[in-house]
Each structure stands twice: as C-alpha cells, then as structure tokens.
C-alpha cells in the first residue's frame, strides 16, 4: 500500500502546484516572486502541452482545469495498473 500512497501523494502535490499556478494569475506581480517563478518552472512544461491544442476562449484559458482532469485520469489509471500488479 505504500507505493500506491506515494504515487497518489505525488499526483496530489502536482495538482496543488497547478492550482497555485492558476491562483498566481489573479495576484499582480505574484509570478515574479521567487516562489512564483519556482511554481511557473514546475507547472509550465505540463501546461504547454495543452496550450498547443486548446486556445483561450474569450481571453480566458481553461487549460489548468483541463490539465488537472487529465492528471487525475492518469493518476487513477496508474494506480489501477499498480494495484493490479502488486495485489
């Protein structure tokens, strides 16, 4: 059960990074702080995948929401596969 918890916690932590990234866009100058730059470096590579395929609608980007759904789908699939292998 330890490996499954670890995988789940890692995905949960990255989901939190994506949520914080989205919240930083609401705060002026937040992305220029040291923490903001760190969050951007971690989140942008994954979000860039979605930026290529999904344009903003009305000037609002829904890529973070879609990225979180995809991340959850991947997490659930990976945990299902690991559980089938381990148990």
C-alpha positions as YAML, in Angstrom:
chain: A
units: angstrom
residues:
- id: 1
  name: UNK
  ca: [0.00, 0.00, 0.00]
- id: 2
  name: UNK
  ca: [2.98, 2.31, 0.46]
- id: 3
  name: UNK
  ca: [3.78, 2.62, -3.24]
- id: 4
  name: UNK
  ca: [0.17, 3.41, -4.11]
- id: 5
  name: UNK
  ca: [0.05, 6.11, -1.44]
- id: 6
  name: UNK
  ca: [3.32, 7.59, -2.66]
- id: 7
  name: UNK
  ca: [2.11, 7.76, -6.26]
- id: 8
  name: UNK
  ca: [-1.21, 9.25, -5.20]
- id: 9
  name: UNK
  ca: [0.51, 11.84, -2.99]
- id: 10
  name: UNK
  ca: [2.89, 12.87, -5.77]
- id: 11
  name: UNK
  ca: [0.00, 13.43, -8.16]
- id: 12
  name: UNK
  ca: [-1.88, 15.34, -5.44]
- id: 13
  name: UNK
  ca: [1.14, 17.57, -4.84]
- id: 14
  name: UNK
  ca: [1.45, 18.37, -8.55]
- id: 15
  name: UNK
  ca: [-2.28, 19.11, -8.69]
- id: 16
  name: UNK
  ca: [-1.74, 21.58, -5.86]
- id: 17
  name: UNK
  ca: [1.10, 23.18, -7.85]
- id: 18
  name: UNK
  ca: [-1.30, 23.65, -10.78]
- id: 19
  name: UNK
  ca: [-3.95, 25.21, -8.54]
- id: 20
  name: UNK
  ca: [-1.40, 27.60, -7.04]
- id: 21
  name: UNK
  ca: [-0.23, 28.47, -10.57]
- id: 22
  name: UNK
  ca: [-3.81, 29.38, -11.51]
- id: 23
  name: UNK
  ca: [-4.23, 31.47, -8.36]
- id: 24
  name: UNK
  ca: [-0.99, 33.34, -9.05]
- id: 25
  name: UNK
  ca: [-2.55, 34.75, -12.22]
- id: 26
  name: UNK
  ca: [-5.06, 36.64, -10.07]
- id: 27
  name: UNK
  ca: [-2.40, 38.38, -7.99]
- id: 28
  name: UNK
  ca: [-0.45, 41.16, -9.71]
- id: 29
  name: UNK
  ca: [3.28, 40.52, -9.61]
- id: 30
  name: UNK
  ca: [2.94, 37.17, -7.83]
- id: 31
  name: UNK
  ca: [4.64, 35.24, -10.63]
- id: 32
  name: UNK
  ca: [7.69, 37.47, -10.36]
- id: 33
  name: UNK
  ca: [8.37, 36.44, -6.76]
- id: 34
  name: UNK
  ca: [10.82, 33.64, -6.01]
- id: 35
  name: UNK
  ca: [8.01, 31.24, -5.13]
- id: 36
  name: UNK
  ca: [6.04, 32.31, -8.20]
- id: 37
  name: UNK
  ca: [8.99, 31.68, -10.51]
- id: 38
  name: UNK
  ca: [9.50, 28.25, -8.94]
- id: 39
  name: UNK
  ca: [5.83, 27.35, -9.44]
- id: 40
  name: UNK
  ca: [5.97, 28.56, -13.06]
- id: 41
  name: UNK
  ca: [9.08, 26.44, -13.76]
- id: 42
  name: UNK
  ca: [7.32, 23.36, -12.43]
- id: 43
  name: UNK
  ca: [3.87, 23.92, -13.96]
- id: 44
  name: UNK
  ca: [4.62, 25.42, -17.38]
- id: 45
  name: UNK
  ca: [6.11, 22.34, -19.12]
- id: 46
  name: UNK
  ca: [2.96, 20.32, -18.45]
- id: 47
  name: UNK
  ca: [0.61, 23.20, -19.26]
- id: 48
  name: UNK
  ca: [2.44, 23.95, -22.52]
- id: 49
  name: UNK
  ca: [1.15, 20.64, -23.87]
- id: 50
  name: UNK
  ca: [-2.42, 21.91, -23.53]
- id: 51
  name: UNK
  ca: [-1.60, 25.42, -24.78]
- id: 52
  name: UNK
  ca: [-0.69, 23.94, -28.17]
- id: 53
  name: UNK
  ca: [-4.08, 22.32, -28.65]
- id: 54
  name: UNK
  ca: [-6.62, 24.34, -26.68]
- id: 55
  name: UNK
  ca: [-6.88, 28.08, -27.40]
- id: 56
  name: UNK
  ca: [-8.25, 30.51, -24.80]
- id: 57
  name: UNK
  ca: [-11.99, 31.15, -25.01]
- id: 58
  name: UNK
  ca: [-12.89, 34.82, -24.74]
- id: 59
  name: UNK
  ca: [-9.44, 35.61, -23.41]
- id: 60
  name: UNK
  ca: [-9.78, 33.08, -20.59]
- id: 61
  name: UNK
  ca: [-7.63, 29.96, -20.59]
- id: 62
  name: UNK
  ca: [-9.21, 26.81, -19.21]
- id: 63
  name: UNK
  ca: [-6.04, 24.80, -19.71]
- id: 64
  name: UNK
  ca: [-5.30, 24.45, -15.99]
- id: 65
  name: UNK
  ca: [-8.72, 22.88, -15.37]
- id: 66
  name: UNK
  ca: [-8.32, 20.51, -18.30]
- id: 67
  name: UNK
  ca: [-4.76, 19.69, -17.22]
- id: 68
  name: UNK
  ca: [-5.99, 18.78, -13.73]
- id: 69
  name: UNK
  ca: [-8.68, 16.49, -15.16]
- id: 70
  name: UNK
  ca: [-6.12, 14.76, -17.38]
- id: 71
  name: UNK
  ca: [-3.70, 14.45, -14.46]
- id: 72
  name: UNK
  ca: [-6.44, 12.85, -12.33]
- id: 73
  name: UNK
  ca: [-7.27, 10.43, -15.17]
- id: 74
  name: UNK
  ca: [-3.59, 9.45, -15.48]
- id: 75
  name: UNK
  ca: [-3.29, 9.05, -11.70]
- id: 76
  name: UNK
  ca: [-6.34, 6.81, -11.48]
- id: 77
  name: UNK
  ca: [-5.12, 4.67, -14.38]
- id: 78
  name: UNK
  ca: [-1.62, 4.35, -12.97]
- id: 79
  name: UNK
  ca: [-2.91, 3.42, -9.52]
- id: 80
  name: UNK
  ca: [-5.26, 0.84, -11.07]
- id: 81
  name: UNK
  ca: [-2.36, -0.70, -13.02]
- id: 82
  name: UNK
  ca: [-0.05, -0.70, -9.98]
- id: 83
  name: UNK
  ca: [-2.75, -2.23, -7.79]
- id: 84
  name: UNK
  ca: [-3.30, -4.98, -10.37]
- id: 85
  name: UNK
  ca: [0.42, -5.72, -10.49]
- id: 86
  name: UNK
  ca: [1.05, -5.57, -6.74]
- id: 87
  name: UNK
  ca: [-2.04, -7.33, -5.44]
...
